[in-house]
């Protein structure tokens, strides 16, 4: 699930929602084809359309070289387009398919090449509606993106998680990051998990900045002052409303799943609760912890918007241009980012290095100020890490859970990814064991018996949240592996 806690435009291959459909649209609905699309959701905007490139008809409907449909038999309408009224089941399939492809196209344009999938195959499988669940998730197990539906008891409506462009882009973000940095889904510390969730939220936010309607609305809502509440900072408005209505209380902080406008500052994760008691509390639960990094990234984008306006841009244009700059920054980030376990401080330092080495350092002061104000960076952080991560790989280090506090998991082995040039010291081992104790105490590790067959449905708790880890038995030895389903 997206979680219950809360350059120029065309350089990134994003088709304007108002652009004309181009290419050959034969009876096979192939080539460049028009699809229903909404970068936000119906609580914010009525859907419009966009163009998906390189489409052909496959077994279950349209597919591209990178995306195919599962559990769907989507066919074009009489005009050989995939444009449908919201409320029809065809709309959900068209909407999710378009958003997955457009998000991938946007990020690959900035990344400078093909993003591999973390699972097997060239195509990721897309399930627009996998059944009833207030959830959406990415699974490396079968290289799939999965969306669901749930009933909103207050509005008496059925909400489709695949009909929110932000929710879909968030899950695509998980899939892309897993392909680029598979080690992150092997780490147990809060920061890689929090960054995974933040990355999904940021990708959704960056996509929205390239929709003219969003930029114009945010300009009207804020006058260009992005510290004011707006539809860009708020992620998943319709889903957030449904979560709150289903819970019977405001559990997310507002009509959104999370909001990038927050005042969280870094604290030692070992001093934080494992789950937040309310939306205003920071915890080590990955969706909650993600808000700290996302808030800093949003501050960076806000700083770039302010600079653009000082240089004479109108607010809407300043927002769109800042979004494009952030897309470029994130595309370059993974030329510098660690491949193994890391801290938020190291990732912020990687942002600084990406900007300095690949973007002429034009955003360095803004990045440093934003992350320093959040206590993620501090004086001297820019010299924290001179390792060339792009020139090395990572290796796995094994640790045995010995001592008190592990209960039935005592004696199990776990592995964690470490960048090849780094040492893994006793202090790191002790910190990892401490993290595992917290996860075990919080019920985030699934215990299994030897020879027990584990199905996908078993990897979720009673609330539909994926477990963090699962026990595997090898030659009578208990191992705890990371669950590679992430919501």
Order of alpha helices (4+ residues) and beta strands (2+ residues): beta-beta-beta-beta-alpha-beta-beta-beta-beta-beta-alpha-alpha-alpha-beta-alpha-beta-alpha-alpha-alpha-alpha-beta-beta-alpha-beta-beta-beta-beta
